Every structure is written in C-alpha cells, then in structure tokens.
Amino acid sequence: MRVRRDLWGLGRNGLLFTGFVISVIFWLLEASNHVLFFADSDVFEAVFAPTWHELWMRLTVVAAIMAFAVLANFMVNARRRAEDAATRALSEVDQVFETAADGMRIVDRNFRVLKANETFAKLVGLPKNEIIGRKCYDVFWGEMCESPGCPLTRILAGEQDVEYDSDKVRPNGTSVPCIVSATPFRRPDGMIIGIVEDFKDISERKQVERNLKKTGVRLRELTAHLQCIREEERSRIAREIHDELGQVLTALSLDVRWLKKRLPAEQTELQDKIQSMAELITTTVSSISRICSELRPAILDDVGLSAAIEWQAEEFTSRTGIACEIRTDPSEIKLSEELSVAVFRIFQETLTNIVRHARASKVEVQLQLTPSEFSMKVCDDGIGIEVSGPQKVKTFGLLGVKERVRGFGGELKLANGDTGGTCLDIVIPAPDLGPATPNCRWLADNLRRGNRRHSATCLCY
C-alpha cells in the first residue's frame, strides 16, 4: 500500500493533483495545436484568451478529466480505508489467535494443519514450524481421530459445533486431558475449507478431581471406622448394663423379697416400704431392658430383621399413637448381621423424623427381598416435604441415612406420596451374608480395593 501511494505522489489526494496536471497539459496542448494548425492567434492569446467556442470545448474536457479524477480519488481512498480496516481486523484476529490461553489450530479439509498458536505448540511440545503442514493426527491425536467421530468429518457432514472431552496424545507419547471445541473455518463465500480447533488443558482439574475422590474415600473409611466403633460401643454398653446392673438388681429383688417374708405382718409401714422398693426395682429392670433394646435389640440378632422391624413398629405405636402397618415379602427376611443393623437404624431414624416433622396418623412399611436386591419403603400420611430428589435433603438425620444406603451400594429416593405425606424408598442391590464378625480393618481394606459387594455387608459404612 505504501508503494501504491508513492506512485500517486501525494497520498490520498494524488489523483486530484494528477487530474489537475493532465487538465493543464491538455489546455496547453490544445492551445499549441490551435496556433500550429489554424495560425489565427499567437500562443499567449491561444492559452489565456481563447475564443468562446474553444473555451467551451476546453472547459468541457477539463471538467470531464477533473470529474474522473475526483471519482477515482474517492474510489481509491474508499478501497484504502477498506484495506486498512481489513488489515487491522486481521491483525487483531491474529493477535487474539496467537495470545489465546487455549491451544488453537486450523486444519484444512485434507487434515493438514494450516496454522497453530504458541499455546498449542507448548501443549504439543513441538515448535510451530514442525506442526504446520503436517497431518493433525500426526501432531496431536486422540481416540476420535480417523473415525466417524472426528470433528472435521462431523463438521463437513453438516454439524456446526463439536465439543467433547478426550485424552490427547503428544508425539512423545504422553497424554493430556483436554476439552476440545471445533467450529467450521469458512471462506468469505461461506464454503467450509476446514475447522478451527480449541484445546483446553484440564490436567489440573482432573488432578483436583482425583484428589477429591481420594479424600472422599478416606472420609468414607473414617466414617466406617467411627460407625464400627459406635456400634461396638453400643453392644458393649448394652452387654455391661445387662450383665452388671441386671445381676445387682436381681440380687436386690431377691433380698427385698427375703426381707418382706421375714417382716411381721403387723408392721404395715415397713411392709409398704418394702413393696415400694420392690416396685421401684421392677421399674428399673424394665428401664434397663428398654435401654439395652435401644442400644442393641436382641430380637434383631435372635429372630432377624422382619421381627425386629415389627417390634420397633409396635413400640413406636404404643409410644406415639401413630398406627404402623408392616408388609414383608417373604414373611421372614434375614440378612447379614451388618446389613440388618444398618436397615434397622435407618428405620429408627425414619420413625424419628416422622414424629418430629410429619404430623402423620399412619405409617406403612414394606420390606421386600429378591435374589437381586433388598428394598424398604416407608410412607406416611403427613404434611409431606418439598423435595425433588435426594440431593435436596439437608437434615443431618436423612443425610446419615443417605450415607448408610450409599455405603452399601444402594440408592435412596425421597418423594411425596401419591395421596400426600412422604415416602422414603431405599434399594440395596445383591445383599449377601458376608463375614459373621467383620472389623474395621477388614472394611477399610475392602473399601480401598473398591470391593463394593463385600463392603456393602458392613453396618458401619
């Protein structure tokens, strides 16, 4: 463009000056020809004082020349402005392309790299001059290269945008997880001549996800350990209360009966006191039995889950007045010790939530065991809750239930019932008996190895 301006001599107004010069030359040549061929005037008169006819002809030609010069000057300047704008736009696009934080490359219809930015060169690990001109799948390739899922193939088939996650392989053999976006690369007339690919390196994000996953596993192991300790402590306390206090209270009861038999019948005041003591001992024994059952119900270990659920439902009805209907299929359901205790604790927590929040008058419980899964559904006729899925649950009790079910590889669904109230539905796949007396080290080892089937048999998770 600089060369073109210099040819015209005076930059943007060069054509106007050129038109003026041509007009002057034409004027002088016309005057000279008039003097030379007609010889009816001298040169001065022909140049500065032509006849009216000669003046009109010359002015017509000069006006045409200047009009052409003005029009040409306008067109040339307009073209120059368009070229300047195009140059600036191209420069800005190149600058954006070269300084983009993501790796970018342009690939033609023959899979050859037409252009690549510095970020892409660093991502690939090659200089730009070794990238441009090579096949795209020879420089940076993934599982979709040379397949129907190739971005270039899909865009040429009519898709407008293609985006996917893929592990791309560098020429040195190392892989980089990337988010790849591909868009059509078109000519000014709209014809697709290739694609523009954008590569976002997500290695750090993947590493964070792996770290979070490891942290989650460690937290689950810690939760499993704490739950194991909690259940073992409950069993120990229940056993000690039963053995120690039970023996003492039994001895006291026998002593009170012995005293009562030896007191004279006429000492009514002492007889009443002894009777009051005996009743207090009986009440204390009942309280101890209730506390031991709450800590570790013996019925769960003796006759299985179905009977334990029915017993807990009867206790719940007698304490709250809320009717509780139990349906089991088959009639006797026995699971592993760990899974039975976990389901029993979930049932207890569900009943507690119903008492606190539901304002229900009836509860229906359905237990079902098939060769492939165990399920428990608890529905009430209360006020219901606003929830669209388990992810909306925010109370600690239900979060604990969710974690227990998740620990067994199961699923928790919480929704409003068809006729009002709330339904809690848990499904645990393929329950098995597992080891008879698991410990926390066994559980942690299975969790670390990813052995979900066996870890699902431990109540602690």
C-alpha positions as CSV (number, residue, x, y, z in Angstrom):
1,M,0.0,0.0,0.0
2,R,2.9,2.4,0.7
3,V,4.3,1.7,-2.8
4,R,0.9,2.5,-4.4
5,R,0.7,5.8,-2.5
6,D,4.2,6.8,-3.6
7,L,3.3,6.1,-7.2
8,W,0.5,8.7,-7.0
9,G,2.9,11.2,-5.4
10,L,0.6,13.0,-2.9
11,G,-1.0,10.2,-0.9
12,R,-4.8,10.3,-0.6
13,N,-5.3,13.4,-2.9
14,G,-2.7,12.4,-5.5
15,L,-5.4,11.6,-8.1
16,L,-6.9,15.1,-7.8
17,F,-3.5,16.7,-8.4
18,T,-2.9,14.3,-11.3
19,G,-6.2,15.3,-12.9
20,F,-5.3,18.9,-12.5
21,V,-1.9,18.4,-14.1
22,I,-3.5,16.4,-17.0
23,S,-6.0,19.3,-17.4
24,V,-3.2,21.9,-17.6
25,I,-1.3,19.7,-20.1
26,F,-4.4,19.3,-22.2
27,W,-5.1,23.0,-22.2
28,L,-1.5,23.8,-23.3
29,L,-1.5,21.1,-26.0
30,E,-4.9,22.3,-27.3
31,A,-3.7,25.9,-27.4
32,S,-0.5,24.8,-29.2
33,N,-2.4,22.8,-31.8
34,H,-4.7,25.7,-32.4
35,V,-1.8,28.0,-33.1
36,L,0.0,25.4,-35.1
37,F,-2.8,24.4,-37.4
38,F,-5.0,27.5,-37.6
39,A,-2.4,30.3,-37.1
40,D,-5.1,32.8,-36.4
41,S,-3.7,33.9,-33.0
42,D,-0.5,33.9,-31.1
43,V,0.5,31.5,-28.3
44,F,-0.4,33.9,-25.4
45,E,-3.8,34.6,-26.9
46,A,-4.5,30.9,-27.6
47,V,-3.6,30.0,-24.0
48,F,-5.1,32.8,-22.0
49,A,-7.7,34.3,-24.3
50,P,-9.3,31.6,-26.5
51,T,-12.4,32.1,-28.4
52,W,-15.7,31.2,-26.8
53,H,-16.1,28.1,-28.8
54,E,-12.5,27.0,-28.0
55,L,-13.0,27.9,-24.3
56,W,-16.3,25.9,-24.1
57,M,-14.6,22.8,-25.6
58,R,-11.6,23.0,-23.4
59,L,-13.6,23.5,-20.2
60,T,-15.8,20.5,-21.1
61,V,-12.8,18.3,-21.4
62,V,-11.1,19.7,-18.3
63,A,-14.4,19.2,-16.3
64,A,-14.6,15.6,-17.5
65,I,-10.9,15.0,-16.5
66,M,-11.4,16.5,-13.1
67,A,-14.7,14.7,-12.5
68,F,-13.0,11.4,-13.4
69,A,-10.1,12.4,-11.0
70,V,-12.5,13.1,-8.2
71,L,-14.4,9.9,-8.7
72,A,-11.2,7.8,-9.0
73,N,-9.7,9.6,-5.9
74,F,-12.9,8.7,-3.9
75,M,-12.8,5.1,-5.0
76,V,-9.2,4.6,-4.3
77,N,-9.5,6.2,-0.9
78,A,-12.5,4.0,-0.1
79,R,-10.5,1.0,-1.1
80,R,-7.6,2.1,1.0
81,R,-9.9,2.5,4.0
82,A,-11.4,-1.0,3.5
83,E,-7.9,-2.5,3.1
84,D,-6.8,-0.7,6.3
85,A,-9.8,-1.9,8.2
86,A,-9.3,-5.5,6.9
87,T,-5.6,-5.3,7.8
88,R,-6.4,-4.1,11.3
89,A,-9.1,-6.8,11.8
90,L,-6.8,-9.5,10.5
91,S,-4.1,-8.2,12.8
92,E,-6.5,-8.3,15.8
93,V,-7.6,-11.7,14.9
94,D,-4.1,-12.9,14.6
95,Q,-3.2,-11.3,17.9
96,V,-6.2,-13.0,19.6
97,F,-5.3,-16.3,17.9
98,E,-1.7,-16.1,18.9
99,T,-2.2,-14.9,22.5
100,A,-5.2,-17.2,23.3
101,A,-4.9,-19.0,26.6
102,D,-6.1,-22.2,24.9
103,G,-4.2,-24.1,22.3
104,M,-5.7,-23.5,18.8
105,R,-5.0,-24.8,15.4
106,I,-6.6,-24.5,11.9
107,V,-7.0,-27.7,9.9
108,D,-7.9,-27.9,6.3
109,R,-10.2,-30.5,4.6
110,N,-7.2,-32.8,4.0
111,F,-6.4,-32.9,7.7
112,R,-3.3,-30.7,7.4
113,V,-2.5,-28.1,10.0
114,L,-2.7,-24.6,8.4
115,K,-1.9,-22.6,11.4
116,A,-1.2,-23.0,15.2
117,N,-0.7,-20.6,18.0
118,E,2.1,-20.7,20.6
119,T,-0.1,-22.2,23.3
120,F,-0.8,-25.1,21.1
121,A,2.9,-25.5,20.3
122,K,3.7,-25.6,24.0
123,L,0.8,-28.0,24.7
124,V,2.1,-30.4,22.0
125,G,5.8,-29.9,22.8
126,L,6.9,-29.1,19.3
127,P,7.9,-25.8,17.5
128,K,5.3,-24.3,15.2
129,N,7.4,-24.9,12.1
130,E,7.2,-28.7,12.8
131,I,3.4,-28.5,13.3
132,I,2.3,-26.5,10.3
133,G,1.8,-28.6,7.2
134,R,1.6,-32.0,9.0
135,K,-1.5,-34.1,9.4
136,C,-3.4,-33.2,12.5
137,Y,-3.5,-36.7,13.8
138,D,0.3,-36.9,13.5
139,V,0.8,-34.0,15.8
140,F,-1.9,-34.3,18.5
141,W,-4.3,-37.2,18.3
142,G,-7.0,-38.9,20.4
143,E,-9.5,-41.8,20.3
144,M,-11.7,-40.0,17.8
145,C,-9.0,-39.4,15.2
146,E,-9.5,-41.3,11.9
147,S,-13.0,-42.4,13.0
148,P,-16.6,-41.3,12.3
149,G,-16.4,-39.2,15.4
150,C,-13.6,-37.0,14.0
151,P,-14.6,-33.3,14.4
152,L,-13.6,-32.4,10.8
153,T,-15.7,-35.3,9.5
154,R,-18.7,-34.3,11.5
155,I,-18.5,-30.6,10.6
156,L,-18.1,-31.5,6.9
157,A,-21.2,-33.7,7.3
158,G,-23.2,-30.6,8.5
159,E,-22.7,-30.1,12.2
160,Q,-22.0,-26.6,13.3
161,D,-20.1,-27.1,16.6
162,V,-18.5,-30.1,18.1
163,E,-17.3,-30.3,21.7
164,Y,-16.1,-33.3,23.7
165,D,-13.6,-34.4,26.4
166,S,-10.7,-36.5,25.3
167,D,-7.2,-37.6,26.3
168,K,-4.9,-36.3,23.6
169,V,-1.5,-37.9,23.0
170,R,1.6,-35.9,22.3
171,P,4.4,-37.0,19.9
172,N,6.5,-38.1,22.9
173,G,3.7,-40.5,24.0
174,T,2.4,-38.6,27.0
175,S,-1.3,-37.8,27.2
176,V,-3.1,-34.6,28.1
177,P,-6.8,-34.5,29.1
178,C,-8.5,-31.7,27.1
179,I,-11.9,-30.2,26.4
180,V,-11.9,-29.9,22.6
181,S,-14.1,-27.5,20.7
182,A,-14.3,-27.5,16.9
183,T,-16.0,-24.9,14.7
184,P,-16.2,-24.5,10.9
185,F,-13.5,-22.5,9.1
186,R,-15.1,-20.8,6.1
187,R,-14.1,-18.8,3.1
188,P,-15.7,-15.4,2.5
189,D,-18.3,-17.0,0.3
190,G,-19.3,-19.4,3.1
191,M,-17.7,-22.6,1.8
192,I,-16.1,-24.7,4.6
193,I,-12.4,-25.2,4.0
194,G,-11.6,-26.8,7.3
195,I,-12.1,-26.4,11.1
196,V,-10.7,-24.3,14.0
197,E,-10.0,-26.5,17.0
198,D,-9.7,-25.2,20.5
199,F,-7.9,-27.3,23.2
200,K,-8.4,-26.5,26.8
201,D,-5.9,-28.3,29.1
202,I,-7.8,-29.7,32.1
203,S,-5.0,-31.6,33.7
204,E,-5.2,-29.5,36.9
205,R,-8.9,-30.0,37.1
206,K,-8.5,-33.8,36.6
207,Q,-5.9,-33.8,39.3
208,V,-8.2,-31.9,41.7
209,E,-11.0,-34.4,40.9
210,R,-8.7,-37.3,41.7
211,N,-7.6,-35.6,45.0
212,L,-11.2,-35.0,45.9
213,K,-12.1,-38.6,45.1
214,K,-9.2,-39.9,47.3
215,T,-10.3,-37.5,50.0
216,G,-13.9,-38.8,49.7
217,V,-12.6,-42.4,50.0
218,R,-10.6,-41.5,53.1
219,L,-13.6,-39.8,54.7
220,R,-15.8,-42.8,54.0
221,E,-13.2,-45.0,55.6
222,L,-13.1,-42.7,58.6
223,T,-16.9,-42.8,58.7
224,A,-16.9,-46.6,58.5
225,H,-14.4,-46.7,61.3
226,L,-16.4,-44.4,63.5
227,Q,-19.6,-46.3,62.8
228,C,-17.9,-49.6,63.7
229,I,-16.6,-48.1,67.0
230,R,-20.1,-46.7,67.7
231,E,-21.9,-50.0,67.2
232,E,-19.3,-51.9,69.1
233,E,-19.5,-49.4,71.9
234,R,-23.3,-49.7,71.9
235,S,-23.1,-53.5,72.1
236,R,-20.5,-53.4,74.9
237,I,-22.5,-50.9,77.0
238,A,-25.7,-52.9,76.5
239,R,-23.9,-56.1,77.5
240,E,-22.4,-54.5,80.6
241,I,-25.7,-52.9,81.6
242,H,-27.5,-56.2,81.2
243,D,-24.8,-58.2,83.0
244,E,-23.7,-55.9,85.8
245,L,-26.8,-53.9,86.6
246,G,-29.1,-56.8,85.8
247,Q,-27.3,-59.1,88.4
248,V,-27.3,-56.3,91.0
249,L,-31.0,-55.6,90.6
250,T,-31.8,-59.3,90.6
251,A,-29.9,-59.7,93.9
252,L,-31.7,-56.6,95.3
253,S,-35.0,-58.0,94.2
254,L,-34.3,-61.3,96.0
255,D,-33.1,-59.6,99.1
256,V,-36.3,-57.4,99.2
257,R,-38.4,-60.5,98.9
258,W,-36.5,-62.2,101.7
259,L,-37.0,-59.2,103.9
260,K,-40.6,-59.0,103.1
261,K,-41.2,-62.6,104.1
262,R,-39.5,-62.1,107.5
263,L,-41.1,-58.9,108.5
264,P,-44.1,-59.2,110.8
265,A,-47.4,-58.6,109.0
266,E,-48.5,-56.1,111.6
267,Q,-45.6,-53.8,110.7
268,T,-47.6,-52.3,107.8
269,E,-45.4,-49.3,107.4
270,L,-42.3,-51.4,106.7
271,Q,-44.3,-53.7,104.5
272,D,-45.4,-50.8,102.4
273,K,-41.9,-49.5,102.1
274,I,-40.6,-52.9,101.1
275,Q,-43.4,-53.1,98.5
276,S,-42.4,-49.7,97.1
277,M,-38.8,-50.8,96.9
278,A,-39.8,-53.9,95.0
279,E,-41.9,-51.9,92.6
280,L,-39.0,-49.5,92.1
281,I,-36.6,-52.4,91.4
282,T,-39.1,-53.8,88.9
283,T,-39.4,-50.4,87.1
284,T,-35.7,-50.1,87.0
285,V,-35.3,-53.6,85.5
286,S,-37.9,-52.6,82.8
287,S,-35.9,-49.4,82.1
288,I,-32.7,-51.3,81.8
289,S,-34.3,-53.8,79.4
290,R,-35.6,-50.9,77.3
291,I,-32.3,-49.1,77.2
292,C,-30.5,-52.3,76.3
293,S,-33.0,-52.9,73.5
294,E,-32.5,-49.4,72.1
295,L,-28.7,-49.8,72.2
296,R,-28.7,-53.2,70.6
297,P,-32.1,-55.0,70.2
298,A,-31.5,-58.7,71.0
299,I,-34.5,-59.6,68.8
300,L,-32.6,-58.4,65.8
301,D,-29.8,-61.0,66.4
302,D,-32.2,-63.7,67.5
303,V,-35.0,-63.8,65.0
304,G,-34.0,-61.5,62.2
305,L,-34.9,-58.2,60.6
306,S,-38.6,-58.7,60.0
307,A,-39.4,-59.4,63.6
308,A,-37.2,-56.5,64.8
309,I,-38.9,-54.1,62.5
310,E,-42.4,-55.3,63.7
311,W,-41.2,-55.0,67.3
312,Q,-40.0,-51.5,66.7
313,A,-43.2,-50.6,64.9
314,E,-45.2,-51.8,67.9
315,E,-43.1,-49.8,70.3
316,F,-43.5,-46.7,68.0
317,T,-47.3,-47.1,68.0
318,S,-47.6,-47.6,71.8
319,R,-45.4,-44.5,72.4
320,T,-46.8,-42.1,69.8
321,G,-50.3,-43.5,69.0
322,I,-49.5,-43.5,65.3
323,A,-50.6,-46.7,63.5
324,C,-47.9,-48.6,61.8
325,E,-48.6,-51.3,59.2
326,I,-45.9,-53.7,58.2
327,R,-45.8,-55.8,55.0
328,T,-42.9,-58.2,54.2
329,D,-42.2,-60.3,51.2
330,P,-41.2,-63.0,52.1
331,S,-42.7,-63.1,55.5
332,E,-39.3,-63.8,57.2
333,I,-36.4,-61.7,56.0
334,K,-33.0,-62.4,57.3
335,L,-29.9,-60.5,56.1
336,S,-26.3,-60.4,57.3
337,E,-25.8,-59.0,60.8
338,E,-24.3,-55.8,59.5
339,L,-26.9,-55.1,56.8
340,S,-29.7,-55.9,59.3
341,V,-28.4,-53.5,61.9
342,A,-28.0,-50.8,59.2
343,V,-31.6,-51.2,57.9
344,F,-32.9,-51.2,61.5
345,R,-31.1,-48.0,62.3
346,I,-32.4,-46.4,59.1
347,F,-35.9,-47.5,60.1
348,Q,-35.5,-45.9,63.6
349,E,-34.2,-42.7,62.1
350,T,-37.2,-42.6,59.7
351,L,-39.7,-43.1,62.5
352,T,-38.0,-40.3,64.5
353,N,-38.3,-37.9,61.5
354,I,-42.0,-38.8,61.2
355,V,-42.6,-38.0,64.8
356,R,-40.8,-34.7,64.6
357,H,-41.9,-33.3,61.3
358,A,-44.7,-35.3,59.5
359,R,-47.8,-34.8,61.7
360,A,-48.9,-38.2,60.5
361,S,-51.5,-40.5,61.8
362,K,-50.5,-43.7,59.9
363,V,-47.3,-45.2,58.6
364,E,-47.0,-48.0,56.1
365,V,-43.8,-50.1,55.8
366,Q,-43.0,-52.5,53.0
367,L,-40.0,-54.9,53.1
368,Q,-39.1,-56.9,50.1
369,L,-36.2,-59.3,49.4
370,T,-35.4,-60.7,45.9
371,P,-32.4,-62.5,44.6
372,S,-31.1,-59.3,43.1
373,E,-31.9,-56.7,45.8
374,F,-33.4,-55.7,49.1
375,S,-35.8,-52.8,49.4
376,M,-37.6,-51.0,52.2
377,K,-40.3,-48.4,51.6
378,V,-41.7,-46.2,54.4
379,C,-44.7,-44.0,53.7
380,D,-46.7,-41.7,56.0
381,D,-49.8,-39.7,55.5
382,G,-48.4,-36.4,57.0
383,I,-47.9,-33.0,55.6
384,G,-45.2,-34.0,53.1
385,I,-42.0,-32.2,52.2
386,E,-40.7,-30.0,49.4
387,V,-38.1,-32.2,47.7
388,S,-37.3,-33.1,44.1
389,G,-34.7,-35.7,44.8
390,P,-32.2,-36.9,47.5
391,Q,-29.8,-34.1,46.6
392,K,-32.3,-31.7,48.2
393,V,-32.1,-33.4,51.6
394,K,-30.3,-31.1,54.1
395,T,-31.2,-32.6,57.5
396,F,-28.4,-34.5,59.2
397,G,-30.6,-37.5,60.0
398,L,-31.6,-38.0,56.4
399,L,-28.0,-37.3,55.3
400,G,-26.9,-40.1,57.6
401,V,-29.5,-42.4,56.1
402,K,-28.3,-41.5,52.6
403,E,-24.7,-42.2,53.5
404,R,-25.6,-45.6,55.1
405,V,-27.5,-46.6,52.0
406,R,-24.8,-45.3,49.7
407,G,-22.2,-47.3,51.6
408,F,-24.0,-50.5,50.7
409,G,-24.0,-49.6,47.1
410,G,-27.7,-48.7,47.3
411,E,-30.0,-45.8,46.4
412,L,-32.2,-43.6,48.4
413,K,-35.3,-42.0,47.0
414,L,-37.3,-39.4,48.9
415,A,-40.6,-38.1,47.4
416,N,-44.1,-37.0,48.2
417,G,-46.7,-39.8,48.3
418,D,-49.5,-40.1,45.8
419,T,-52.1,-39.2,48.4
420,G,-50.0,-36.9,50.5
421,G,-47.3,-37.5,53.0
422,T,-43.7,-38.6,52.3
423,C,-42.3,-41.8,51.0
424,L,-38.7,-43.0,51.7
425,D,-37.6,-45.8,49.5
426,I,-34.2,-47.5,49.8
427,V,-32.9,-50.2,47.4
428,I,-29.7,-52.1,48.1
429,P,-28.6,-54.4,45.3
430,A,-27.5,-58.0,45.8
431,P,-27.2,-58.2,49.5
432,D,-25.2,-61.2,50.8
433,L,-24.4,-62.5,54.2
434,G,-20.7,-61.5,54.3
435,P,-18.5,-62.4,57.2
436,A,-20.1,-63.1,60.5
437,T,-18.0,-60.7,62.7
438,P,-16.4,-58.0,60.5
439,N,-13.9,-55.5,61.8
440,C,-12.9,-52.0,60.7
441,R,-9.6,-53.1,59.2
442,W,-11.4,-55.6,57.0
443,L,-13.9,-52.9,56.0
444,A,-11.2,-50.3,55.2
445,D,-9.3,-52.8,53.1
446,N,-12.3,-53.7,51.0
447,L,-13.2,-50.0,50.5
448,R,-9.6,-49.2,49.4
449,R,-9.7,-52.1,46.9
450,G,-13.1,-51.0,45.6
451,N,-14.7,-54.2,46.7
452,R,-18.3,-52.8,46.9
453,R,-20.1,-56.1,47.1
454,H,-18.4,-57.2,50.3
455,S,-18.1,-53.7,51.9
456,A,-21.9,-53.5,51.5
457,T,-22.3,-56.1,54.2
458,C,-20.8,-53.9,56.9
459,L,-23.2,-51.8,59.0
460,C,-20.6,-49.2,59.7
461,Y,-20.4,-47.6,56.3
